[in-house]
Amino acid sequence: MSRRFRARSIVFTAALAALCAVAPSRAQEMEEKATAGPEQLLSRTGDEAAVATFGRGGFVIVWTDVDAGDPTNLGIRGVLQAPGAPAPGTPFAVNTTIPGFQSRPAVAADSAGRFVVVWQSADAPAPTPGPGNPTIFGQRYGAGGARQGTELALTSSNTDAQLSPKVAMGDNGAFVASWVDLRDGFQHISAARFSVNGVPQGLEIDQPALGDAGNDGAQVVHYPGGFAVGWNEFTLCPFGLGPDNAAVNRFDNSGRPVGRVYRLIGDVCADRGFGLAGLAASRAGALAVFSGPDGYSAQRFSPSGQPAGGLFPVSNEPFCQGLQCRIVSAVAMDDNGRFALVWETIVNLGSSNLTAQLYSAANKPRGGPVPVNLTPSTGPEFPAAALANDGSLEIAWTRVDPAHPERNGLFVRKLRLP
């Protein structure tokens, strides 16, 4: 073999090896591209959406809407989207208490397809509070959307207001509700456990919230070893701009606390403290996402409720740069430990757009941000999201555009993340 031929052979072999080396990375790049279904209208008059997944690619979406028979009343609507279905099914009415204002729904589901919806009712039957003093109701459903029993009054108080409920469900169908409890003119955080049949389990759990100017943003999630309740704490300050502290309290399935309250404490009267941007959970444990002075960070908790690893950064960028603000508006997590964040970008206090970002179980971004809405809103879109184990991310949001009312409504879109 001549030297010239041998040299060419070496160059060819090296080039072939380099090509083979980059081929897998290109294939991997192709695999990591997200796909998106069409943007679909749920209701022209809907608002306040919430989403849950059955874990296998199916979803349930609930929202507040005007009552079809009496537009002066607000009611709760729901719809199922079966695994693999290209669109949600036919909407159904959730509440059977028609008069008044039923609003701020939340929903949770288990892997068998059962789910529970909770909401705030401002016109509850006696002896519970009347208009102006909302209380919390719930409705259970079996797999496939069959109503189970009648509406449930989830709170025991009949003198004060209960606001902004959230709910989480275990794989056995038992569930936990949390809410903001207005007692003696002060905002507390409360929670209660219920059996699969909706029977209260023990007493309501008053959370050790420290905000001397009030506590808000109650959230609750369920994981195999128990559940977690999260909230924001506000401190008296003449020029505070938001919550000072963010807290997450963990419990076992019998309602006993697990460890101390996990709390991020901000400087009193600082320009920006800590806030609980979102709380999500699955069989992999729980995830809390926090806003803070330096951007967004997150903390994982094991399926037993103990902190897993330390606080890790999600974004080190400031909330606002010039006239553009970027906010985490929804958090979702699957059984593999992957999680998704839905970011809302608001420009000049007007145009609003949504993007979604998937993160691995090792807390690393997978792929890049994926656009969600096809048309921007002129106001906040209040997205809600759930992440199924197959990588399907269902997102619902509200679009507002006074100049183009034909664009208004409650929309949903399903993404398939890498």
KAMOQUI-V121589 format. One record per run of one state. SS is the DSSP state (2 for helix, 1 for strand, 0 for the rest). FROM is the first residue (numbers start at 1). TO is the last residue. Records with the same first field share a line. If there is no record, write none. Layout:
BEGIN
SS: FROM-TO ; FROM-TO
END
This chain:
BEGIN
0: 1-2 ; 32-34 ; 37-39 ; 44-46 ; 54-58 ; 67-73 ; 82-91 ; 94-100 ; 110-114 ; 122-134 ; 142-146 ; 154-160 ; 170-174 ; 184-185 ; 195-199 ; 207-214 ; 224-225 ; 234-244 ; 253-256 ; 258-261 ; 266-274 ; 283-284 ; 293-294 ; 302-306 ; 316-319 ; 322-323 ; 334-338 ; 348-350 ; 360-364 ; 372-376 ; 378-383 ; 388-391 ; 400-401 ; 408-408 ; 417-418
2: 3-31 ; 402-407
1: 35-36 ; 40-43 ; 47-53 ; 59-66 ; 74-81 ; 92-93 ; 101-109 ; 115-121 ; 135-141 ; 147-153 ; 161-169 ; 175-183 ; 186-194 ; 200-206 ; 215-223 ; 226-233 ; 245-252 ; 257-257 ; 262-265 ; 275-282 ; 285-292 ; 295-301 ; 307-315 ; 320-321 ; 324-333 ; 339-347 ; 351-359 ; 365-371 ; 377-377 ; 384-387 ; 392-399 ; 409-416
END
